[in-house]
């Protein structure tokens, strides 16, 4: 396996985990809206929104297809707000 394959595998696996955690956080937010815990969960989801948005922006800036790195199927403005 080449170094570039290792980097790509690392990036894809990390992005898969980020998406999993973000979707889980969104589910917790939906279940706790209007509560003190919901306020915490809203901030947690906002953090994922920022990180995933940044990862997508950087991929595009480097000419990397979002599908290649596993970030195509999420729209932070739709899925993480």
Secondary structure, 3 states (H helix, E strand, C coil): CCHHHHHHHHHHHHHHHHHHHHHHHHHHHHHHCCCHHHHHHHHHHHHHHHHHHHHHHHHHHCCCCCCCCCCCCCCHHHHCC
